[in-house]
Amino acid sequence: MPLPVEDGPNTDDARRAVTILNRLADELRLRETATRRRLDYYRGVHKLCYASPEFRDYFADRFTGFSDNWCGPVAAAPAERMNVLGIRLDSDTKPDEGLSRAWRAADCERGSSEAFVVTLAAARSYGLVWGNPRDDQTPRVTWERPDQAIVAYDSDTGERAAALKLWADDTTEYATLYTASDVWKFQRSRYARNGYSVSGLIAPAESLVRSAGPEGWQMRHPPSDDTWPISNPMGEVPMVELRNQTLLDDNPISDIDGVIAMQDAINLTWAYLMNSLDFASLPQRVVMGADVPKIPILDSNGVKVGDRPIELDTLIKERILWLTGDAKIGNWPAADLGAYSNVIERAIEHLAAQTRTPPHYLIGKVANLSAEALTAAETGLVSKTGERIVYVNSGIRDIYSLMANAMNDDAKAEAARSGTVMWGDVQFRALAQKVDALMKLKGMGFPLEWIAEQYGLEPPEVARVMRMREAELEADPMAIMLNGKPTLPEVPAAADPGEDPFAVAPEPVG
């Protein structure tokens, strides 16, 4: 069993580490509710809001699990255009090959794509870099959820001071605290000693501060670790935060925070529409000029002792409208369901305008639009995507720097901090438009390699295209006529038939 912190080595340092852990865990707990709500809305897991208690009482069970998810495309639209191609260091004209290879080997193409979606939906995500003992030139990069990771910053310099990763299984919570000098690993039982169980990932603050017992943090010392704590060979906090837009504070804004309220209204309108489909668009049963039916009341022997009227709720659920007295109905037309669909379409148009999402992404109606019209319709999304790239650009640079650090290349790590991250083209154009524009740029004198980058090829493909181009030029007769035939070594005049003319003559003996 792991030792309690108070019984382990480095007791004073461990207590300070637990203090930092508790503070970060408490902050993470405060963020957890908003983070999970945002991610649930992105997935389409919505809690239906009701306009009245009566509607909720009658139809809550019917619409359980229903959602018309618009939060997903709003967050995914810019994220799908954020594609990291590599990083150029200092004045290099090409992306660094070593870092590009390490990026692909660590599956960062997929991981960063998912992290960008989480950053836009939940306001932040994290990247964690660590060395690979099996290959020091291929560091490990993992992308962390904002409800399981957090970074603390120095209030004076703004630099990363510490980072925490929390996760749990069925019985145990695990915590890893990263500082510039050490890596502290802790664990504790999810079930408290005083009888209550911790149901969430993060326990209440009062149970975090204890250092001993089942509810307190204990040192976690896996067999693969030589010491506890582990010395941090990187010399800096290896976790980077990718945060969305802020208002010069520490509260990044989610791209779907403003969508959630309208999403709830759309779902409620759909519920009313489907309820009307069931109740108001089909013929109804109507009883006129009769008393409300009654149910007999029986005693324990089965003898009738009275009557009670049928509850109104029962009549409504059975689709029966019972009119007493001399009431009459002259006409019962079907409900106009178009009014509901008009409200839904108008709400979606508001979402498109507020979030700068092209209308054809949401409504799905494209009728004979030219390429220029589609490009103009996506102008807002292109601008929004460019802003989001600016927000995460420094974080991507820091991740590249940490990768170089883990590869034991200090010079490259320093250069990456001011390097230029290369991103794919965020604007989707018709192929004919794009090629025409690139041909004009080529005619102006732009080099072919730059043209290939602007076309959208990834760095390995650009290099392959350039090698293929060079091979074509070497075999092109016109190129030979213009540039001359390649110079070949002359055959020695004294070569005998069948003798290798380029063989080196043996030195005379003696």
PLY file of the C-alpha trace (Angstrom):
ply
format ascii 1.0
element vertex 510
property float x
property float y
property float z
element edge 509
property int vertex1
property int vertex2
end_header
0.00 0.00 0.00
1.31 3.51 -0.78
2.66 5.42 2.18
0.80 8.48 3.52
2.55 11.70 2.64
3.38 12.44 6.28
5.26 9.11 6.55
7.17 9.37 3.27
10.50 10.91 2.33
10.96 14.62 1.65
8.13 15.37 4.08
8.38 19.19 4.02
8.65 19.36 0.23
5.80 16.87 -0.08
3.56 18.97 2.14
4.27 22.03 -0.01
3.49 19.95 -3.10
0.19 18.83 -1.56
-0.65 22.45 -0.77
-0.17 23.39 -4.44
-2.11 20.29 -5.50
-5.05 21.21 -3.26
-5.17 24.77 -4.52
-5.13 23.69 -8.17
-7.62 20.89 -7.54
-10.00 23.31 -5.87
-9.80 25.67 -8.86
-10.35 22.74 -11.19
-13.40 21.71 -9.19
-14.87 25.20 -9.62
-14.39 24.98 -13.40
-15.70 21.45 -13.71
-19.44 22.19 -13.87
-19.17 24.77 -16.66
-16.66 22.67 -18.59
-18.76 19.52 -18.57
-21.92 21.45 -19.43
-20.23 22.96 -22.49
-18.85 19.62 -23.66
-22.25 17.99 -23.12
-23.89 20.64 -25.29
-21.26 20.09 -27.98
-22.08 16.37 -27.95
-25.80 17.08 -28.12
-26.55 15.97 -24.56
-29.02 18.72 -23.69
-31.38 19.06 -20.78
-34.71 20.18 -22.20
-35.97 23.45 -20.72
-39.73 23.87 -20.30
-41.82 27.00 -20.66
-44.30 25.93 -17.99
-44.48 23.40 -15.14
-47.62 21.87 -16.69
-45.83 21.06 -19.94
-42.95 19.53 -17.98
-45.29 17.40 -15.85
-47.16 15.99 -18.82
-44.43 15.56 -21.43
-41.03 15.39 -19.69
-40.74 11.63 -20.20
-41.79 11.85 -23.83
-38.94 14.16 -24.88
-36.18 12.73 -22.70
-32.93 12.59 -24.66
-34.22 14.76 -27.52
-31.89 17.44 -28.90
-31.43 19.32 -32.15
-27.74 20.00 -31.79
-26.43 23.27 -33.26
-23.60 23.73 -30.75
-21.59 21.04 -32.55
-21.31 22.68 -35.99
-20.76 26.14 -34.50
-17.63 24.96 -32.64
-16.48 22.47 -35.29
-16.66 24.89 -38.24
-13.51 26.89 -37.35
-11.75 23.94 -35.69
-11.86 21.86 -38.87
-9.86 24.58 -40.66
-7.10 24.76 -38.02
-4.39 22.46 -39.36
-0.80 22.74 -38.10
1.71 22.05 -40.88
4.95 22.60 -38.97
7.15 25.32 -37.51
9.91 27.40 -39.08
12.80 28.28 -36.81
14.43 31.71 -37.00
15.15 32.56 -40.65
14.69 29.04 -42.04
12.64 28.88 -45.22
11.37 25.36 -44.53
9.70 23.79 -41.48
12.04 21.96 -39.15
12.19 18.33 -40.29
13.00 16.87 -36.87
10.09 18.56 -35.14
7.74 17.75 -38.02
8.68 14.07 -37.80
8.25 14.07 -34.01
4.87 15.82 -34.37
3.60 13.11 -36.72
5.13 10.28 -34.69
3.33 11.50 -31.56
0.00 11.51 -33.48
-0.30 15.23 -32.90
-2.23 15.69 -36.14
-5.21 13.92 -34.59
-4.57 15.09 -31.03
-4.27 18.77 -31.90
-7.42 18.61 -34.04
-9.39 17.25 -31.09
-7.77 19.77 -28.73
-8.85 22.68 -30.97
-12.46 21.48 -30.85
-12.31 21.27 -27.05
-10.64 24.69 -26.84
-13.42 26.34 -28.84
-16.24 24.46 -27.10
-14.96 24.40 -23.51
-12.75 27.55 -23.67
-9.45 25.73 -23.02
-7.49 22.50 -23.44
-3.96 21.35 -22.60
-0.94 19.71 -24.19
1.51 17.64 -22.09
5.00 16.80 -23.38
7.36 14.24 -21.86
10.42 12.32 -22.96
10.26 8.86 -24.48
12.70 6.43 -22.84
12.62 4.18 -25.92
13.42 6.97 -28.39
14.82 10.28 -27.21
14.06 11.83 -30.62
10.34 11.04 -30.43
8.86 12.71 -27.33
5.42 11.79 -26.08
2.66 14.38 -26.48
-0.77 13.93 -24.90
-3.70 16.31 -25.14
-5.63 16.81 -21.91
-9.23 17.72 -21.12
-9.92 20.95 -19.20
-11.80 19.06 -16.47
-8.72 16.91 -15.76
-5.81 19.33 -16.14
-4.87 22.83 -15.04
-1.83 25.13 -15.24
-0.80 27.71 -12.62
1.06 30.87 -13.64
3.48 33.17 -11.88
1.57 36.36 -11.11
4.58 38.57 -11.88
6.02 37.03 -15.02
3.05 35.12 -16.42
5.23 32.03 -16.89
4.01 28.54 -16.08
4.72 27.77 -12.41
3.02 24.38 -11.94
0.59 22.01 -13.62
-1.74 19.32 -12.34
-3.34 16.32 -14.01
-6.18 14.48 -12.24
-7.95 11.29 -13.23
-9.73 8.41 -11.54
-10.84 4.81 -11.89
-13.63 3.05 -10.01
-11.90 3.10 -6.63
-8.92 5.47 -6.73
-8.12 9.06 -7.67
-4.71 9.84 -9.14
-2.87 13.16 -9.26
0.40 14.15 -10.92
1.84 17.55 -10.05
4.46 19.04 -12.38
6.88 21.75 -11.32
10.03 23.00 -13.01
12.19 20.81 -10.78
10.08 17.77 -9.78
7.16 15.55 -10.71
5.03 14.49 -7.72
2.68 11.51 -8.00
-0.16 10.97 -5.53
-3.23 8.81 -5.14
-6.10 8.33 -2.69
-9.25 6.28 -2.23
-12.46 7.70 -3.67
-14.35 6.61 -0.55
-13.96 8.78 2.53
-13.40 7.37 5.96
-16.28 9.30 7.55
-18.94 7.42 5.63
-19.59 9.52 2.53
-18.24 8.74 -0.91
-16.75 11.18 -3.37
-18.91 10.82 -6.48
-17.12 13.29 -8.75
-13.59 13.36 -10.07
-12.53 16.00 -7.53
-13.38 15.68 -3.86
-14.60 18.59 -1.72
-11.85 20.89 -0.48
-12.23 19.76 3.13
-11.14 16.22 2.21
-8.25 17.42 0.07
-6.32 19.10 2.86
-5.84 15.94 4.93
-2.52 14.17 4.40
-3.19 10.78 5.98
-5.95 8.18 5.99
-8.11 6.81 3.17
-9.46 10.28 2.33
-5.97 11.89 2.13
-3.34 11.95 -0.60
-0.72 9.22 -0.45
2.52 8.94 -2.33
2.29 6.93 -5.57
5.55 5.25 -6.49
5.26 3.07 -9.62
7.98 0.43 -10.18
9.20 2.32 -13.24
10.19 5.35 -11.13
13.60 5.30 -9.45
12.80 7.98 -6.90
9.88 9.84 -5.36
9.43 12.52 -6.49
10.90 12.23 -9.98
13.40 14.88 -11.00
12.14 16.91 -13.96
14.94 16.73 -16.57
13.23 19.35 -18.77
13.70 22.11 -16.20
10.30 23.66 -16.97
6.62 22.84 -16.52
5.84 20.43 -19.38
2.13 21.28 -19.76
0.82 24.07 -22.00
-2.63 25.64 -21.95
-4.45 26.37 -25.21
-7.02 29.00 -24.32
-9.73 30.69 -26.33
-10.39 34.44 -26.39
-10.23 36.32 -23.09
-11.14 39.85 -22.06
-7.67 40.46 -20.61
-8.50 38.21 -17.68
-8.20 34.55 -16.72
-11.66 33.55 -18.00
-11.49 32.41 -21.64
-14.79 32.50 -23.52
-16.39 29.44 -25.04
-17.64 29.72 -28.61
-20.90 28.04 -27.62
-21.72 29.95 -24.42
-23.88 32.33 -26.43
-25.43 29.48 -28.39
-26.72 27.48 -25.42
-29.71 29.72 -24.64
-30.88 29.77 -28.26
-30.25 26.02 -28.44
-32.61 25.51 -25.50
-35.26 27.66 -27.19
-34.96 25.66 -30.42
-35.31 22.36 -28.59
-38.38 23.62 -26.72
-39.97 24.80 -29.97
-39.36 21.37 -31.47
-41.03 19.80 -28.43
-44.09 22.01 -28.90
-44.16 21.20 -32.61
-44.04 17.45 -32.06
-46.63 17.76 -29.31
-48.88 19.60 -31.76
-48.29 16.87 -34.34
-49.71 14.39 -31.83
-52.54 16.44 -30.36
-53.61 19.12 -32.84
-52.92 17.75 -36.32
-55.18 14.64 -36.08
-58.94 14.27 -35.46
-59.84 14.44 -31.78
-62.52 12.65 -29.76
-65.08 15.09 -28.33
-67.99 14.33 -25.98
-70.68 17.04 -25.73
-73.76 17.44 -23.57
-72.91 14.74 -21.00
-71.66 14.63 -17.48
-68.07 13.75 -16.74
-67.78 9.98 -16.26
-67.22 8.72 -12.75
-65.35 5.78 -11.26
-67.11 3.76 -8.50
-65.54 3.63 -5.07
-65.59 0.16 -3.48
-65.09 -0.87 0.11
-62.99 -3.78 1.30
-65.86 -6.19 0.52
-66.26 -4.94 -3.04
-69.51 -3.07 -2.31
-69.97 0.31 -4.02
-69.96 3.08 -1.49
-69.67 6.13 -3.76
-68.33 7.64 -6.97
-65.45 9.91 -7.97
-64.95 11.74 -11.29
-62.15 10.72 -13.64
-59.14 12.98 -13.20
-58.58 15.58 -15.88
-55.03 14.31 -16.39
-56.40 10.90 -17.40
-58.72 12.43 -20.00
-55.88 14.51 -21.47
-53.54 11.55 -21.74
-56.31 9.56 -23.46
-56.76 12.41 -26.00
-60.36 13.05 -24.82
-61.90 16.51 -24.51
-65.07 16.26 -22.38
-67.48 19.21 -22.58
-70.36 19.31 -20.10
-73.67 21.15 -20.35
-74.89 22.54 -23.68
-71.44 23.37 -25.09
-71.05 22.79 -28.82
-68.20 22.89 -31.31
-68.73 24.19 -34.79
-65.26 23.59 -36.26
-61.95 22.02 -35.10
-59.34 22.74 -37.78
-55.85 21.17 -37.75
-53.09 23.28 -36.19
-50.80 25.30 -38.45
-47.44 23.65 -37.79
-45.64 26.03 -40.15
-45.56 28.65 -37.42
-43.24 26.43 -35.37
-40.87 25.70 -38.25
-40.67 29.41 -39.06
-39.60 30.14 -35.48
-36.92 27.42 -35.65
-35.53 28.71 -38.96
-35.40 32.27 -37.64
-33.57 31.10 -34.50
-31.01 29.26 -36.64
-30.47 32.40 -38.71
-29.76 34.30 -35.49
-27.21 31.63 -34.52
-25.50 31.94 -37.89
-25.23 35.73 -37.59
-24.09 35.77 -33.96
-21.44 33.07 -34.36
-20.23 34.03 -37.86
-21.10 30.54 -39.10
-22.05 30.46 -42.81
-25.83 29.99 -43.18
-25.38 27.08 -45.58
-23.50 25.24 -42.81
-26.64 25.28 -40.65
-29.68 25.58 -42.91
-28.38 23.36 -45.69
-30.00 25.32 -48.51
-27.68 26.19 -51.40
-29.42 27.16 -54.63
-27.31 28.01 -57.68
-24.73 30.04 -55.79
-21.55 31.00 -57.61
-18.10 30.32 -56.25
-17.72 34.04 -55.49
-20.99 34.06 -53.53
-19.94 31.05 -51.44
-16.56 32.67 -50.75
-18.28 35.85 -49.61
-20.66 33.85 -47.38
-17.67 32.30 -45.59
-15.82 35.58 -44.99
-16.96 35.78 -41.36
-15.91 32.18 -40.64
-12.49 32.73 -42.26
-11.92 35.81 -40.10
-13.11 33.98 -36.98
-10.80 31.04 -37.69
-7.86 33.40 -38.13
-8.62 34.91 -34.71
-8.75 31.48 -33.07
-5.39 30.62 -34.62
-3.92 33.76 -33.05
-5.26 32.69 -29.64
-3.64 29.22 -29.72
-0.54 30.10 -31.75
1.72 30.81 -28.76
0.61 27.57 -27.09
1.57 25.55 -30.18
4.98 27.26 -30.21
5.47 26.30 -26.57
4.56 22.68 -27.33
7.12 22.58 -30.13
9.67 24.10 -27.75
8.92 21.44 -25.13
9.30 18.74 -27.78
12.74 20.06 -28.68
13.58 20.22 -24.97
12.57 16.57 -24.56
14.81 15.78 -27.56
17.76 17.38 -25.65
18.16 20.14 -28.22
18.31 23.35 -26.18
19.13 25.57 -29.17
16.14 24.33 -31.12
13.91 24.68 -28.05
14.93 28.30 -27.68
14.40 28.98 -31.39
10.94 27.39 -31.32
9.74 29.93 -28.76
9.95 32.63 -31.43
9.40 30.39 -34.43
6.65 30.72 -37.03
3.92 28.10 -36.82
2.75 27.11 -40.31
-1.00 26.66 -40.68
-3.04 25.27 -43.53
-5.13 27.63 -45.63
-8.27 28.52 -43.65
-10.24 29.58 -46.72
-11.94 26.97 -48.87
-12.06 28.03 -52.50
-13.16 26.40 -55.70
-10.23 24.53 -57.24
-10.34 26.62 -60.42
-10.22 29.82 -58.38
-7.31 28.64 -56.30
-5.24 27.39 -59.23
-5.88 30.56 -61.20
-4.71 32.74 -58.30
-1.59 30.62 -57.77
-0.73 30.70 -61.48
-0.88 34.50 -61.41
1.42 34.54 -58.38
3.81 32.19 -60.18
3.82 34.59 -63.12
4.75 37.41 -60.77
7.88 35.49 -59.77
6.89 33.62 -56.64
8.94 30.39 -56.31
7.31 27.03 -56.98
8.02 25.77 -53.47
6.08 28.67 -51.97
3.25 28.05 -54.45
3.08 24.40 -53.33
2.83 25.51 -49.69
0.02 27.93 -50.48
-1.80 25.22 -52.39
-2.10 23.40 -49.08
0.45 20.59 -49.34
2.03 19.46 -46.11
5.83 19.91 -45.80
6.73 16.28 -46.70
4.56 16.53 -49.80
6.15 19.86 -50.75
9.61 18.28 -50.57
8.44 15.30 -52.63
6.92 17.59 -55.28
10.16 19.55 -55.53
12.19 16.35 -56.01
9.77 15.22 -58.72
10.05 18.64 -60.38
13.83 18.44 -60.41
13.68 14.96 -61.97
11.34 16.25 -64.68
13.65 19.14 -65.52
16.65 16.83 -65.82
14.76 14.66 -68.31
13.16 17.54 -70.23
14.72 18.06 -73.73
13.74 21.70 -73.74
15.46 22.22 -70.41
18.59 20.59 -71.84
18.47 22.89 -74.87
18.05 25.95 -72.70
20.40 25.04 -69.88
22.85 22.81 -71.74
23.54 19.12 -71.48
24.93 17.93 -68.13
28.75 17.75 -68.23
30.07 14.18 -68.15
33.66 13.12 -67.41
35.81 12.68 -70.55
36.93 9.21 -71.58
40.75 8.87 -71.50
42.20 8.62 -75.04
44.60 5.78 -74.17
41.93 3.40 -72.99
42.16 -0.07 -74.58
39.02 -1.78 -75.89
37.12 -3.46 -73.06
39.09 -1.61 -70.38
37.36 0.51 -67.78
38.27 4.05 -68.83
37.70 5.42 -65.34
39.74 2.81 -63.50
42.60 4.23 -61.49
45.97 3.14 -62.92
48.10 1.10 -60.51
51.08 2.81 -59.05
54.48 1.59 -60.36
56.25 -0.88 -58.17
59.68 -0.04 -56.82
0 1
1 2
2 3
3 4
4 5
5 6
6 7
7 8
8 9
9 10
10 11
11 12
12 13
13 14
14 15
15 16
16 17
17 18
18 19
19 20
20 21
21 22
22 23
23 24
24 25
25 26
26 27
27 28
28 29
29 30
30 31
31 32
32 33
33 34
34 35
35 36
36 37
37 38
38 39
39 40
40 41
41 42
42 43
43 44
44 45
45 46
46 47
47 48
48 49
49 50
50 51
51 52
52 53
53 54
54 55
55 56
56 57
57 58
58 59
59 60
60 61
61 62
62 63
63 64
64 65
65 66
66 67
67 68
68 69
69 70
70 71
71 72
72 73
73 74
74 75
75 76
76 77
77 78
78 79
79 80
80 81
81 82
82 83
83 84
84 85
85 86
86 87
87 88
88 89
89 90
90 91
91 92
92 93
93 94
94 95
95 96
96 97
97 98
98 99
99 100
100 101
101 102
102 103
103 104
104 105
105 106
106 107
107 108
108 109
109 110
110 111
111 112
112 113
113 114
114 115
115 116
116 117
117 118
118 119
119 120
120 121
121 122
122 123
123 124
124 125
125 126
126 127
127 128
128 129
129 130
130 131
131 132
132 133
133 134
134 135
135 136
136 137
137 138
138 139
139 140
140 141
141 142
142 143
143 144
144 145
145 146
146 147
147 148
148 149
149 150
150 151
151 152
152 153
153 154
154 155
155 156
156 157
157 158
158 159
159 160
160 161
161 162
162 163
163 164
164 165
165 166
166 167
167 168
168 169
169 170
170 171
171 172
172 173
173 174
174 175
175 176
176 177
177 178
178 179
179 180
180 181
181 182
182 183
183 184
184 185
185 186
186 187
187 188
188 189
189 190
190 191
191 192
192 193
193 194
194 195
195 196
196 197
197 198
198 199
199 200
200 201
201 202
202 203
203 204
204 205
205 206
206 207
207 208
208 209
209 210
210 211
211 212
212 213
213 214
214 215
215 216
216 217
217 218
218 219
219 220
220 221
221 222
222 223
223 224
224 225
225 226
226 227
227 228
228 229
229 230
230 231
231 232
232 233
233 234
234 235
235 236
236 237
237 238
238 239
239 240
240 241
241 242
242 243
243 244
244 245
245 246
246 247
247 248
248 249
249 250
250 251
251 252
252 253
253 254
254 255
255 256
256 257
257 258
258 259
259 260
260 261
261 262
262 263
263 264
264 265
265 266
266 267
267 268
268 269
269 270
270 271
271 272
272 273
273 274
274 275
275 276
276 277
277 278
278 279
279 280
280 281
281 282
282 283
283 284
284 285
285 286
286 287
287 288
288 289
289 290
290 291
291 292
292 293
293 294
294 295
295 296
296 297
297 298
298 299
299 300
300 301
301 302
302 303
303 304
304 305
305 306
306 307
307 308
308 309
309 310
310 311
311 312
312 313
313 314
314 315
315 316
316 317
317 318
318 319
319 320
320 321
321 322
322 323
323 324
324 325
325 326
326 327
327 328
328 329
329 330
330 331
331 332
332 333
333 334
334 335
335 336
336 337
337 338
338 339
339 340
340 341
341 342
342 343
343 344
344 345
345 346
346 347
347 348
348 349
349 350
350 351
351 352
352 353
353 354
354 355
355 356
356 357
357 358
358 359
359 360
360 361
361 362
362 363
363 364
364 365
365 366
366 367
367 368
368 369
369 370
370 371
371 372
372 373
373 374
374 375
375 376
376 377
377 378
378 379
379 380
380 381
381 382
382 383
383 384
384 385
385 386
386 387
387 388
388 389
389 390
390 391
391 392
392 393
393 394
394 395
395 396
396 397
397 398
398 399
399 400
400 401
401 402
402 403
403 404
404 405
405 406
406 407
407 408
408 409
409 410
410 411
411 412
412 413
413 414
414 415
415 416
416 417
417 418
418 419
419 420
420 421
421 422
422 423
423 424
424 425
425 426
426 427
427 428
428 429
429 430
430 431
431 432
432 433
433 434
434 435
435 436
436 437
437 438
438 439
439 440
440 441
441 442
442 443
443 444
444 445
445 446
446 447
447 448
448 449
449 450
450 451
451 452
452 453
453 454
454 455
455 456
456 457
457 458
458 459
459 460
460 461
461 462
462 463
463 464
464 465
465 466
466 467
467 468
468 469
469 470
470 471
471 472
472 473
473 474
474 475
475 476
476 477
477 478
478 479
479 480
480 481
481 482
482 483
483 484
484 485
485 486
486 487
487 488
488 489
489 490
490 491
491 492
492 493
493 494
494 495
495 496
496 497
497 498
498 499
499 500
500 501
501 502
502 503
503 504
504 505
505 506
506 507
507 508
508 509
